Amino acid sequence: MNEAETRAELIDPALKEAGWGVMEASRVRREVITLGRLQGGGIRARQDIADYVLIYRGQKLAVIEADAVQR
């Protein structure tokens, strides 16, 4: 199972069942969590984007990263 399948088949349903993105004031977003490592000369490496950021009433509570699952 690749990362996209892990998100679609395991993580998304679990978050929905727990009420994330369904309950009022809860949100699930993807967002940049770091601008990227400085490499010198004002150049940065690629940005890191979190697979999930759980937000409740405007407060970021958790970051979830998905990986491929070996079966």
PQR file of N, CA, C, O and H, with PARSE charges and radii, in Angstrom:
ATOM      1  N   MET A   1       0.855  -1.167   0.000 -0.4000 1.5000
ATOM      2  CA  MET A   1       0.000   0.000   0.000 -0.0000 2.0000
ATOM      3  C   MET A   1       0.909   1.240   0.000  0.5500 1.7000
ATOM      4  O   MET A   1       1.740   1.400   0.893 -0.5500 1.4000
ATOM      5  N   ASN A   2       0.748   2.106  -0.994 -0.4000 1.5000
ATOM      6  CA  ASN A   2       1.582   3.312  -1.057 -0.0000 2.0000
ATOM      7  C   ASN A   2       1.017   4.397  -0.126  0.5500 1.7000
ATOM      8  O   ASN A   2      -0.015   4.202   0.516 -0.5500 1.4000
ATOM      9  H   ASN A   2       0.072   1.975  -1.720  0.4000 1.0000
ATOM     10  N   GLU A   3       1.707   5.537  -0.066 -0.4000 1.5000
ATOM     11  CA  GLU A   3       1.313   6.608   0.854 -0.0000 2.0000
ATOM     12  C   GLU A   3      -0.099   7.134   0.579  0.5500 1.7000
ATOM     13  O   GLU A   3      -0.868   7.356   1.515 -0.5500 1.4000
ATOM     14  H   GLU A   3       2.546   5.696  -0.587  0.4000 1.0000
ATOM     15  N   ALA A   4      -0.443   7.334  -0.686 -0.4000 1.5000
ATOM     16  CA  ALA A   4      -1.777   7.839  -1.030 -0.0000 2.0000
ATOM     17  C   ALA A   4      -2.862   6.851  -0.608  0.5500 1.7000
ATOM     18  O   ALA A   4      -3.907   7.256  -0.099 -0.5500 1.4000
ATOM     19  H   ALA A   4       0.182   7.154  -1.446  0.4000 1.0000
ATOM     20  N   GLU A   5      -2.619   5.563  -0.817 -0.4000 1.5000
ATOM     21  CA  GLU A   5      -3.586   4.539  -0.403 -0.0000 2.0000
ATOM     22  C   GLU A   5      -3.701   4.483   1.119  0.5500 1.7000
ATOM     23  O   GLU A   5      -4.793   4.289   1.652 -0.5500 1.4000
ATOM     24  H   GLU A   5      -1.770   5.234  -1.230  0.4000 1.0000
ATOM     25  N   THR A   6      -2.576   4.652   1.820 -0.4000 1.5000
ATOM     26  CA  THR A   6      -2.593   4.675   3.284 -0.0000 2.0000
ATOM     27  C   THR A   6      -3.491   5.800   3.778  0.5500 1.7000
ATOM     28  O   THR A   6      -4.301   5.612   4.685 -0.5500 1.4000
ATOM     29  H   THR A   6      -1.688   4.809   1.387  0.4000 1.0000
ATOM     30  N   ARG A   7      -3.336   6.982   3.165 -0.4000 1.5000
ATOM     31  CA  ARG A   7      -4.177   8.119   3.569 -0.0000 2.0000
ATOM     32  C   ARG A   7      -5.650   7.827   3.286  0.5500 1.7000
ATOM     33  O   ARG A   7      -6.505   8.001   4.154 -0.5500 1.4000
ATOM     34  H   ARG A   7      -2.678   7.135   2.428  0.4000 1.0000
ATOM     35  N   ALA A   8      -5.939   7.377   2.054 -0.4000 1.5000
ATOM     36  CA  ALA A   8      -7.332   7.178   1.628 -0.0000 2.0000
ATOM     37  C   ALA A   8      -8.024   6.033   2.359  0.5500 1.7000
ATOM     38  O   ALA A   8      -9.201   6.145   2.703 -0.5500 1.4000
ATOM     39  H   ALA A   8      -5.245   7.235   1.348  0.4000 1.0000
ATOM     40  N   GLU A   9      -7.315   4.941   2.601 -0.4000 1.5000
ATOM     41  CA  GLU A   9      -7.960   3.749   3.153 -0.0000 2.0000
ATOM     42  C   GLU A   9      -7.870   3.630   4.671  0.5500 1.7000
ATOM     43  O   GLU A   9      -8.719   2.987   5.288 -0.5500 1.4000
ATOM     44  H   GLU A   9      -6.359   4.850   2.322  0.4000 1.0000
ATOM     45  N   LEU A  10      -6.859   4.237   5.280 -0.4000 1.5000
ATOM     46  CA  LEU A  10      -6.676   4.084   6.720 -0.0000 2.0000
ATOM     47  C   LEU A  10      -6.847   5.383   7.510  0.5500 1.7000
ATOM     48  O   LEU A  10      -7.632   5.442   8.457 -0.5500 1.4000
ATOM     49  H   LEU A  10      -6.169   4.759   4.779  0.4000 1.0000
ATOM     50  N   ILE A  11      -6.113   6.415   7.117 -0.4000 1.5000
ATOM     51  CA  ILE A  11      -6.080   7.633   7.928 -0.0000 2.0000
ATOM     52  C   ILE A  11      -7.344   8.470   7.752  0.5500 1.7000
ATOM     53  O   ILE A  11      -7.955   8.873   8.743 -0.5500 1.4000
ATOM     54  H   ILE A  11      -5.476   6.367   6.349  0.4000 1.0000
ATOM     55  N   ASP A  12      -7.747   8.740   6.510 -0.4000 1.5000
ATOM     56  CA  ASP A  12      -8.944   9.563   6.282 -0.0000 2.0000
ATOM     57  C   ASP A  12     -10.181   9.002   6.991  0.5500 1.7000
ATOM     58  O   ASP A  12     -10.871   9.757   7.676 -0.5500 1.4000
ATOM     59  H   ASP A  12      -7.250   8.413   5.705  0.4000 1.0000
ATOM     60  N   PRO A  13     -10.487   7.706   6.855 -0.5600 1.5000
ATOM     61  CA  PRO A  13     -11.669   7.176   7.549  0.2800 2.0000
ATOM     62  C   PRO A  13     -11.536   7.265   9.081  0.5500 1.7000
ATOM     63  O   PRO A  13     -12.518   7.540   9.770 -0.5500 1.4000
ATOM     64  N   ALA A  14     -10.331   7.035   9.611 -0.4000 1.5000
ATOM     65  CA  ALA A  14     -10.140   7.108  11.066 -0.0000 2.0000
ATOM     66  C   ALA A  14     -10.349   8.529  11.573  0.5500 1.7000
ATOM     67  O   ALA A  14     -10.957   8.726  12.625 -0.5500 1.4000
ATOM     68  H   ALA A  14      -9.533   6.811   9.051  0.4000 1.0000
ATOM     69  N   LEU A  15      -9.851   9.523  10.838 -0.4000 1.5000
ATOM     70  CA  LEU A  15     -10.047  10.912  11.246 -0.0000 2.0000
ATOM     71  C   LEU A  15     -11.521  11.295  11.197  0.5500 1.7000
ATOM     72  O   LEU A  15     -12.029  11.964  12.098 -0.5500 1.4000
ATOM     73  H   LEU A  15      -9.357   9.363   9.983  0.4000 1.0000
ATOM     74  N   LYS A  16     -12.202  10.865  10.139 -0.4000 1.5000
ATOM     75  CA  LYS A  16     -13.633  11.180  10.014 -0.0000 2.0000
ATOM     76  C   LYS A  16     -14.427  10.510  11.137  0.5500 1.7000
ATOM     77  O   LYS A  16     -15.312  11.133  11.724 -0.5500 1.4000
ATOM     78  H   LYS A  16     -11.789  10.322   9.408  0.4000 1.0000
ATOM     79  N   GLU A  17     -14.120   9.255  11.437 -0.4000 1.5000
ATOM     80  CA  GLU A  17     -14.810   8.538  12.511 -0.0000 2.0000
ATOM     81  C   GLU A  17     -14.584   9.216  13.868  0.5500 1.7000
ATOM     82  O   GLU A  17     -15.466   9.207  14.727 -0.5500 1.4000
ATOM     83  H   GLU A  17     -13.402   8.749  10.959  0.4000 1.0000
ATOM     84  N   ALA A  18     -13.404   9.799  14.051 -0.4000 1.5000
ATOM     85  CA  ALA A  18     -13.093  10.500  15.298 -0.0000 2.0000
ATOM     86  C   ALA A  18     -13.696  11.910  15.333  0.5500 1.7000
ATOM     87  O   ALA A  18     -13.631  12.590  16.357 -0.5500 1.4000
ATOM     88  H   ALA A  18     -12.687   9.807  13.354  0.4000 1.0000
ATOM     89  N   GLY A  19     -14.285  12.347  14.206 -0.4000 1.5000
ATOM     90  CA  GLY A  19     -14.962  13.639  14.170 -0.0000 2.0000
ATOM     91  C   GLY A  19     -14.151  14.776  13.581  0.5500 1.7000
ATOM     92  O   GLY A  19     -14.645  15.901  13.502 -0.5500 1.4000
ATOM     93  H   GLY A  19     -14.337  11.795  13.374  0.4000 1.0000
ATOM     94  N   TRP A  20     -12.913  14.515  13.164 -0.4000 1.5000
ATOM     95  CA  TRP A  20     -12.084  15.584  12.597 -0.0000 2.0000
ATOM     96  C   TRP A  20     -12.625  16.006  11.240  0.5500 1.7000
ATOM     97  O   TRP A  20     -12.858  15.176  10.361 -0.5500 1.4000
ATOM     98  H   TRP A  20     -12.512  13.601  13.228  0.4000 1.0000
ATOM     99  N   GLY A  21     -12.822  17.314  11.085 -0.4000 1.5000
ATOM    100  CA  GLY A  21     -13.360  17.868   9.857 -0.0000 2.0000
ATOM    101  C   GLY A  21     -14.876  17.752   9.775  0.5500 1.7000
ATOM    102  O   GLY A  21     -15.493  18.264   8.841 -0.5500 1.4000
ATOM    103  H   GLY A  21     -12.633  17.988  11.799  0.4000 1.0000
ATOM    104  N   VAL A  22     -15.481  17.072  10.764 -0.4000 1.5000
ATOM    105  CA  VAL A  22     -16.922  16.896  10.809 -0.0000 2.0000
ATOM    106  C   VAL A  22     -17.502  17.750  11.934  0.5500 1.7000
ATOM    107  O   VAL A  22     -18.489  18.461  11.745 -0.5500 1.4000
ATOM    108  H   VAL A  22     -14.980  16.657  11.523  0.4000 1.0000
ATOM    109  N   MET A  23     -16.869  17.670  13.113 -0.4000 1.5000
ATOM    110  CA  MET A  23     -17.321  18.470  14.264 -0.0000 2.0000
ATOM    111  C   MET A  23     -17.120  19.952  13.973  0.5500 1.7000
ATOM    112  O   MET A  23     -16.191  20.337  13.263 -0.5500 1.4000
ATOM    113  H   MET A  23     -16.067  17.092  13.267  0.4000 1.0000
ATOM    114  N   GLU A  24     -17.982  20.756  14.517 -0.4000 1.5000
ATOM    115  CA  GLU A  24     -17.843  22.198  14.382 -0.0000 2.0000
ATOM    116  C   GLU A  24     -16.516  22.643  14.990  0.5500 1.7000
ATOM    117  O   GLU A  24     -16.120  22.163  16.052 -0.5500 1.4000
ATOM    118  H   GLU A  24     -18.736  20.443  15.093  0.4000 1.0000
ATOM    119  N   ALA A  25     -15.842  23.549  14.321 -0.4000 1.5000
ATOM    120  CA  ALA A  25     -14.574  24.148  14.755 -0.0000 2.0000
ATOM    121  C   ALA A  25     -13.384  23.215  14.594  0.5500 1.7000
ATOM    122  O   ALA A  25     -12.283  23.562  15.022 -0.5500 1.4000
ATOM    123  H   ALA A  25     -16.163  23.939  13.458  0.4000 1.0000
ATOM    124  N   SER A  26     -13.564  22.034  13.988 -0.4000 1.5000
ATOM    125  CA  SER A  26     -12.411  21.160  13.735 -0.0000 2.0000
ATOM    126  C   SER A  26     -12.082  21.192  12.248  0.5500 1.7000
ATOM    127  O   SER A  26     -12.970  21.217  11.396 -0.5500 1.4000
ATOM    128  H   SER A  26     -14.459  21.752  13.640  0.4000 1.0000
ATOM    129  N   ARG A  27     -10.782  21.190  11.959 -0.4000 1.5000
ATOM    130  CA  ARG A  27     -10.334  21.212  10.561 -0.0000 2.0000
ATOM    131  C   ARG A  27      -9.160  20.266  10.385  0.5500 1.7000
ATOM    132  O   ARG A  27      -8.376  20.044  11.307 -0.5500 1.4000
ATOM    133  H   ARG A  27     -10.061  21.170  12.651  0.4000 1.0000
ATOM    134  N   VAL A  28      -9.053  19.719   9.195 -0.4000 1.5000
ATOM    135  CA  VAL A  28      -7.906  18.899   8.812 -0.0000 2.0000
ATOM    136  C   VAL A  28      -7.337  19.549   7.567  0.5500 1.7000
ATOM    137  O   VAL A  28      -8.037  19.704   6.567 -0.5500 1.4000
ATOM    138  H   VAL A  28      -9.690  19.900   8.445  0.4000 1.0000
ATOM    139  N   ARG A  29      -6.049  19.935   7.624 -0.4000 1.5000
ATOM    140  CA  ARG A  29      -5.441  20.637   6.490 -0.0000 2.0000
ATOM    141  C   ARG A  29      -4.090  20.051   6.152  0.5500 1.7000
ATOM    142  O   ARG A  29      -3.475  19.364   6.967 -0.5500 1.4000
ATOM    143  H   ARG A  29      -5.480  19.809   8.437  0.4000 1.0000
ATOM    144  N   ARG A  30      -3.638  20.324   4.957 -0.4000 1.5000
ATOM    145  CA  ARG A  30      -2.244  20.105   4.557 -0.0000 2.0000
ATOM    146  C   ARG A  30      -1.608  21.470   4.571  0.5500 1.7000
ATOM    147  O   ARG A  30      -2.211  22.431   4.094 -0.5500 1.4000
ATOM    148  H   ARG A  30      -4.138  20.882   4.295  0.4000 1.0000
ATOM    149  N   GLU A  31      -0.405  21.588   5.104 -0.4000 1.5000
ATOM    150  CA  GLU A  31       0.244  22.887   5.077 -0.0000 2.0000
ATOM    151  C   GLU A  31       1.744  22.759   5.230  0.5500 1.7000
ATOM    152  O   GLU A  31       2.264  21.744   5.693 -0.5500 1.4000
ATOM    153  H   GLU A  31       0.086  20.807   5.491  0.4000 1.0000
ATOM    154  N   VAL A  32       2.422  23.818   4.826 -0.4000 1.5000
ATOM    155  CA  VAL A  32       3.882  23.884   4.929 -0.0000 2.0000
ATOM    156  C   VAL A  32       4.243  23.948   6.409  0.5500 1.7000
ATOM    157  O   VAL A  32       3.720  24.785   7.144 -0.5500 1.4000
ATOM    158  H   VAL A  32       1.999  24.642   4.450  0.4000 1.0000
ATOM    159  N   ILE A  33       5.145  23.056   6.849 -0.4000 1.5000
ATOM    160  CA  ILE A  33       5.554  23.076   8.248 -0.0000 2.0000
ATOM    161  C   ILE A  33       6.978  23.594   8.419  0.5500 1.7000
ATOM    162  O   ILE A  33       7.395  23.894   9.538 -0.5500 1.4000
ATOM    163  H   ILE A  33       5.570  22.376   6.252  0.4000 1.0000
ATOM    164  N   THR A  34       7.725  23.702   7.327 -0.4000 1.5000
ATOM    165  CA  THR A  34       9.059  24.291   7.385 -0.0000 2.0000
ATOM    166  C   THR A  34       9.401  24.854   6.007  0.5500 1.7000
ATOM    167  O   THR A  34       8.985  24.315   4.981 -0.5500 1.4000
ATOM    168  H   THR A  34       7.387  23.458   6.419  0.4000 1.0000
ATOM    169  N   LEU A  35      10.144  25.915   6.000 -0.4000 1.5000
ATOM    170  CA  LEU A  35      10.501  26.555   4.731 -0.0000 2.0000
ATOM    171  C   LEU A  35      11.595  25.806   3.987  0.5500 1.7000
ATOM    172  O   LEU A  35      11.845  26.098   2.817 -0.5500 1.4000
ATOM    173  H   LEU A  35      10.482  26.353   6.833  0.4000 1.0000
ATOM    174  N   GLY A  36      12.245  24.863   4.618 -0.4000 1.5000
ATOM    175  CA  GLY A  36      13.323  24.115   3.978 -0.0000 2.0000
ATOM    176  C   GLY A  36      14.661  24.499   4.572  0.5500 1.7000
ATOM    177  O   GLY A  36      14.869  25.632   5.005 -0.5500 1.4000
ATOM    178  H   GLY A  36      12.042  24.625   5.568  0.4000 1.0000
ATOM    179  N   ARG A  37      15.555  23.542   4.583 -0.4000 1.5000
ATOM    180  CA  ARG A  37      16.883  23.725   5.163 -0.0000 2.0000
ATOM    181  C   ARG A  37      17.669  24.759   4.373  0.5500 1.7000
ATOM    182  O   ARG A  37      17.628  24.761   3.142 -0.5500 1.4000
ATOM    183  H   ARG A  37      15.386  22.621   4.231  0.4000 1.0000
ATOM    184  N   LEU A  38      18.391  25.647   5.072 -0.4000 1.5000
ATOM    185  CA  LEU A  38      19.266  26.612   4.404 -0.0000 2.0000
ATOM    186  C   LEU A  38      20.462  25.873   3.833  0.5500 1.7000
ATOM    187  O   LEU A  38      21.097  25.078   4.527 -0.5500 1.4000
ATOM    188  H   LEU A  38      18.424  25.645   6.072  0.4000 1.0000
ATOM    189  N   GLN A  39      20.770  26.136   2.568 -0.4000 1.5000
ATOM    190  CA  GLN A  39      21.880  25.467   1.917 -0.0000 2.0000
ATOM    191  C   GLN A  39      23.046  26.402   1.687  0.5500 1.7000
ATOM    192  O   GLN A  39      24.103  25.971   1.226 -0.5500 1.4000
ATOM    193  H   GLN A  39      20.255  26.782   2.005  0.4000 1.0000
ATOM    194  N   GLY A  40      22.874  27.675   2.000 -0.4000 1.5000
ATOM    195  CA  GLY A  40      23.937  28.652   1.789 -0.0000 2.0000
ATOM    196  C   GLY A  40      23.622  29.541   0.616  0.5500 1.7000
ATOM    197  O   GLY A  40      22.896  29.149  -0.298 -0.5500 1.4000
ATOM    198  H   GLY A  40      22.015  28.025   2.375  0.4000 1.0000
ATOM    199  N   GLY A  41      24.169  30.741   0.639 -0.4000 1.5000
ATOM    200  CA  GLY A  41      23.936  31.672  -0.452 -0.0000 2.0000
ATOM    201  C   GLY A  41      22.482  32.087  -0.585  0.5500 1.7000
ATOM    202  O   GLY A  41      22.044  32.477  -1.667 -0.5500 1.4000
ATOM    203  H   GLY A  41      24.758  31.060   1.381  0.4000 1.0000
ATOM    204  N   GLY A  42      21.717  32.007   0.523 -0.4000 1.5000
ATOM    205  CA  GLY A  42      20.307  32.397   0.483 -0.0000 2.0000
ATOM    206  C   GLY A  42      19.403  31.380  -0.194  0.5500 1.7000
ATOM    207  O   GLY A  42      18.250  31.682  -0.500 -0.5500 1.4000
ATOM    208  H   GLY A  42      22.073  31.690   1.402  0.4000 1.0000
ATOM    209  N   ILE A  43      19.909  30.192  -0.428 -0.4000 1.5000
ATOM    210  CA  ILE A  43      19.139  29.141  -1.102 -0.0000 2.0000
ATOM    211  C   ILE A  43      18.632  28.148  -0.057  0.5500 1.7000
ATOM    212  O   ILE A  43      19.358  27.776   0.864 -0.5500 1.4000
ATOM    213  H   ILE A  43      20.846  29.947  -0.179  0.4000 1.0000
ATOM    214  N   ARG A  44      17.403  27.733  -0.211 -0.4000 1.5000
ATOM    215  CA  ARG A  44      16.796  26.753   0.687 -0.0000 2.0000
ATOM    216  C   ARG A  44      16.485  25.458  -0.059  0.5500 1.7000
ATOM    217  O   ARG A  44      16.261  25.455  -1.270 -0.5500 1.4000
ATOM    218  H   ARG A  44      16.813  28.036  -0.959  0.4000 1.0000
ATOM    219  N   ALA A  45      16.478  24.373   0.686 -0.4000 1.5000
ATOM    220  CA  ALA A  45      16.032  23.090   0.144 -0.0000 2.0000
ATOM    221  C   ALA A  45      14.510  23.137   0.003  0.5500 1.7000
ATOM    222  O   ALA A  45      13.876  24.134   0.347 -0.5500 1.4000
ATOM    223  H   ALA A  45      16.660  24.375   1.669  0.4000 1.0000
ATOM    224  N   ARG A  46      13.949  22.075  -0.494 -0.4000 1.5000
ATOM    225  CA  ARG A  46      12.503  21.997  -0.701 -0.0000 2.0000
ATOM    226  C   ARG A  46      11.741  22.125   0.617  0.5500 1.7000
ATOM    227  O   ARG A  46      12.217  21.678   1.660 -0.5500 1.4000
ATOM    228  H   ARG A  46      14.465  21.265  -0.774  0.4000 1.0000
ATOM    229  N   GLN A  47      10.568  22.730   0.566 -0.4000 1.5000
ATOM    230  CA  GLN A  47       9.704  22.869   1.735 -0.0000 2.0000
ATOM    231  C   GLN A  47       9.181  21.500   2.165  0.5500 1.7000
ATOM    232  O   GLN A  47       9.031  20.597   1.343 -0.5500 1.4000
ATOM    233  H   GLN A  47      10.181  23.093  -0.282  0.4000 1.0000
ATOM    234  N   ASP A  48       8.906  21.358   3.456 -0.4000 1.5000
ATOM    235  CA  ASP A  48       8.238  20.161   3.952 -0.0000 2.0000
ATOM    236  C   ASP A  48       6.771  20.485   4.152  0.5500 1.7000
ATOM    237  O   ASP A  48       6.424  21.500   4.757 -0.5500 1.4000
ATOM    238  H   ASP A  48       9.028  22.092   4.124  0.4000 1.0000
ATOM    239  N   ILE A  49       5.912  19.618   3.640 -0.4000 1.5000
ATOM    240  CA  ILE A  49       4.470  19.801   3.770 -0.0000 2.0000
ATOM    241  C   ILE A  49       3.928  18.636   4.578  0.5500 1.7000
ATOM    242  O   ILE A  49       4.178  17.475   4.254 -0.5500 1.4000
ATOM    243  H   ILE A  49       6.193  18.794   3.149  0.4000 1.0000
ATOM    244  N   ALA A  50       3.182  18.953   5.635 -0.4000 1.5000
ATOM    245  CA  ALA A  50       2.581  17.915   6.476 -0.0000 2.0000
ATOM    246  C   ALA A  50       1.414  17.278   5.732  0.5500 1.7000
ATOM    247  O   ALA A  50       0.667  17.957   5.028 -0.5500 1.4000
ATOM    248  H   ALA A  50       2.979  19.896   5.898  0.4000 1.0000
ATOM    249  N   ASP A  51       1.266  15.961   5.897 -0.4000 1.5000
ATOM    250  CA  ASP A  51       0.127  15.273   5.292 -0.0000 2.0000
ATOM    251  C   ASP A  51      -1.177  15.731   5.936  0.5500 1.7000
ATOM    252  O   ASP A  51      -2.176  15.934   5.246 -0.5500 1.4000
ATOM    253  H   ASP A  51       1.873  15.409   6.469  0.4000 1.0000
ATOM    254  N   TYR A  52      -1.168  15.892   7.252 -0.4000 1.5000
ATOM    255  CA  TYR A  52      -2.348  16.344   7.982 -0.0000 2.0000
ATOM    256  C   TYR A  52      -1.923  17.271   9.117  0.5500 1.7000
ATOM    257  O   TYR A  52      -0.954  16.987   9.821 -0.5500 1.4000
ATOM    258  H   TYR A  52      -0.356  15.727   7.812  0.4000 1.0000
ATOM    259  N   VAL A  53      -2.628  18.356   9.293 -0.4000 1.5000
ATOM    260  CA  VAL A  53      -2.506  19.201  10.483 -0.0000 2.0000
ATOM    261  C   VAL A  53      -3.914  19.281  11.069  0.5500 1.7000
ATOM    262  O   VAL A  53      -4.852  19.722  10.405 -0.5500 1.4000
ATOM    263  H   VAL A  53      -3.415  18.587   8.721  0.4000 1.0000
ATOM    264  N   LEU A  54      -4.045  18.849  12.318 -0.4000 1.5000
ATOM    265  CA  LEU A  54      -5.353  18.864  12.976 -0.0000 2.0000
ATOM    266  C   LEU A  54      -5.500  20.169  13.737  0.5500 1.7000
ATOM    267  O   LEU A  54      -4.668  20.508  14.579 -0.5500 1.4000
ATOM    268  H   LEU A  54      -3.283  18.490  12.858  0.4000 1.0000
ATOM    269  N   ILE A  55      -6.569  20.900  13.433 -0.4000 1.5000
ATOM    270  CA  ILE A  55      -6.793  22.226  14.008 -0.0000 2.0000
ATOM    271  C   ILE A  55      -8.157  22.229  14.692  0.5500 1.7000
ATOM    272  O   ILE A  55      -9.154  21.799  14.112 -0.5500 1.4000
ATOM    273  H   ILE A  55      -7.245  20.625  12.750  0.4000 1.0000
ATOM    274  N   TYR A  56      -8.190  22.714  15.923 -0.4000 1.5000
ATOM    275  CA  TYR A  56      -9.453  22.831  16.649 -0.0000 2.0000
ATOM    276  C   TYR A  56      -9.552  24.226  17.233  0.5500 1.7000
ATOM    277  O   TYR A  56      -8.687  24.666  17.991 -0.5500 1.4000
ATOM    278  H   TYR A  56      -7.380  23.063  16.394  0.4000 1.0000
ATOM    279  N   ARG A  57     -10.631  24.918  16.864 -0.4000 1.5000
ATOM    280  CA  ARG A  57     -10.862  26.295  17.294 -0.0000 2.0000
ATOM    281  C   ARG A  57      -9.650  27.187  17.036  0.5500 1.7000
ATOM    282  O   ARG A  57      -9.265  27.995  17.881 -0.5500 1.4000
ATOM    283  H   ARG A  57     -11.333  24.561  16.249  0.4000 1.0000
ATOM    284  N   GLY A  58      -9.057  27.026  15.852 -0.4000 1.5000
ATOM    285  CA  GLY A  58      -7.945  27.859  15.427 -0.0000 2.0000
ATOM    286  C   GLY A  58      -6.598  27.464  16.010  0.5500 1.7000
ATOM    287  O   GLY A  58      -5.582  28.071  15.672 -0.5500 1.4000
ATOM    288  H   GLY A  58      -9.370  26.370  15.165  0.4000 1.0000
ATOM    289  N   GLN A  59      -6.568  26.466  16.872 -0.4000 1.5000
ATOM    290  CA  GLN A  59      -5.316  26.026  17.501 -0.0000 2.0000
ATOM    291  C   GLN A  59      -4.818  24.749  16.823  0.5500 1.7000
ATOM    292  O   GLN A  59      -5.552  23.764  16.741 -0.5500 1.4000
ATOM    293  H   GLN A  59      -7.394  25.973  17.146  0.4000 1.0000
ATOM    294  N   LYS A  60      -3.589  24.764  16.344 -0.4000 1.5000
ATOM    295  CA  LYS A  60      -2.999  23.568  15.738 -0.0000 2.0000
ATOM    296  C   LYS A  60      -2.620  22.608  16.854  0.5500 1.7000
ATOM    297  O   LYS A  60      -1.858  22.950  17.758 -0.5500 1.4000
ATOM    298  H   LYS A  60      -2.993  25.565  16.411  0.4000 1.0000
ATOM    299  N   LEU A  61      -3.167  21.400  16.775 -0.4000 1.5000
ATOM    300  CA  LEU A  61      -2.970  20.426  17.842 -0.0000 2.0000
ATOM    301  C   LEU A  61      -2.030  19.294  17.484  0.5500 1.7000
ATOM    302  O   LEU A  61      -1.320  18.789  18.355 -0.5500 1.4000
ATOM    303  H   LEU A  61      -3.786  21.122  16.041  0.4000 1.0000
ATOM    304  N   ALA A  62      -2.005  18.883  16.231 -0.4000 1.5000
ATOM    305  CA  ALA A  62      -1.200  17.711  15.868 -0.0000 2.0000
ATOM    306  C   ALA A  62      -0.837  17.738  14.394  0.5500 1.7000
ATOM    307  O   ALA A  62      -1.539  18.323  13.569 -0.5500 1.4000
ATOM    308  H   ALA A  62      -2.581  19.293  15.524  0.4000 1.0000
ATOM    309  N   VAL A  63       0.277  17.091  14.086 -0.4000 1.5000
ATOM    310  CA  VAL A  63       0.718  16.883  12.711 -0.0000 2.0000
ATOM    311  C   VAL A  63       0.801  15.372  12.506  0.5500 1.7000
ATOM    312  O   VAL A  63       1.373  14.660  13.331 -0.5500 1.4000
ATOM    313  H   VAL A  63       0.847  16.615  14.757  0.4000 1.0000
ATOM    314  N   ILE A  64       0.229  14.886  11.405 -0.4000 1.5000
ATOM    315  CA  ILE A  64       0.256  13.463  11.088 -0.0000 2.0000
ATOM    316  C   ILE A  64       0.946  13.279   9.749  0.5500 1.7000
ATOM    317  O   ILE A  64       0.609  13.944   8.769 -0.5500 1.4000
ATOM    318  H   ILE A  64      -0.236  15.464  10.735  0.4000 1.0000
ATOM    319  N   GLU A  65       1.910  12.377   9.714 -0.4000 1.5000
ATOM    320  CA  GLU A  65       2.606  12.035   8.477 -0.0000 2.0000
ATOM    321  C   GLU A  65       2.221  10.626   8.064  0.5500 1.7000
ATOM    322  O   GLU A  65       2.241   9.710   8.887 -0.5500 1.4000
ATOM    323  H   GLU A  65       2.184  11.838  10.510  0.4000 1.0000
ATOM    324  N   ALA A  66       1.879  10.449   6.826 -0.4000 1.5000
ATOM    325  CA  ALA A  66       1.511   9.128   6.292 -0.0000 2.0000
ATOM    326  C   ALA A  66       2.725   8.513   5.588  0.5500 1.7000
ATOM    327  O   ALA A  66       3.521   9.217   4.967 -0.5500 1.4000
ATOM    328  H   ALA A  66       1.863  11.193   6.158  0.4000 1.0000
ATOM    329  N   ASP A  67       2.847   7.206   5.695 -0.4000 1.5000
ATOM    330  CA  ASP A  67       3.889   6.462   4.988 -0.0000 2.0000
ATOM    331  C   ASP A  67       3.257   5.258   4.320  0.5500 1.7000
ATOM    332  O   ASP A  67       2.122   4.886   4.620 -0.5500 1.4000
ATOM    333  H   ASP A  67       2.201   6.634   6.199  0.4000 1.0000
ATOM    334  N   ALA A  68       4.003   4.657   3.414 -0.4000 1.5000
ATOM    335  CA  ALA A  68       3.538   3.430   2.798 -0.0000 2.0000
ATOM    336  C   ALA A  68       3.474   2.335   3.866  0.5500 1.7000
ATOM    337  O   ALA A  68       4.278   2.324   4.798 -0.5500 1.4000
ATOM    338  H   ALA A  68       4.925   4.959   3.171  0.4000 1.0000
ATOM    339  N   VAL A  69       2.524   1.424   3.728 -0.4000 1.5000
ATOM    340  CA  VAL A  69       2.361   0.329   4.678 -0.0000 2.0000
ATOM    341  C   VAL A  69       2.757  -0.965   3.976  0.5500 1.7000
ATOM    342  O   VAL A  69       2.275  -1.263   2.884 -0.5500 1.4000
ATOM    343  H   VAL A  69       1.871   1.432   2.971  0.4000 1.0000
ATOM    344  N   GLN A  70       3.636  -1.727   4.610 -0.4000 1.5000
ATOM    345  CA  GLN A  70       4.037  -3.021   4.058 -0.0000 2.0000
ATOM    346  C   GLN A  70       3.090  -4.088   4.608  0.5500 1.7000
ATOM    347  O   GLN A  70       2.862  -4.159   5.815 -0.5500 1.4000
ATOM    348  H   GLN A  70       4.028  -1.485   5.498  0.4000 1.0000
ATOM    349  N   ARG A  71       2.550  -4.904   3.732 -0.4000 1.5000
ATOM    350  CA  ARG A  71       1.641  -5.977   4.169 -0.0000 2.0000
ATOM    351  C   ARG A  71       2.269  -7.312   3.951  0.5500 1.7000
ATOM    352  O   ARG A  71       1.659  -8.338   4.257 -0.5500 1.4000
ATOM    353  H   ARG A  71       2.735  -4.847   2.751  0.4000 1.0000
TER
END
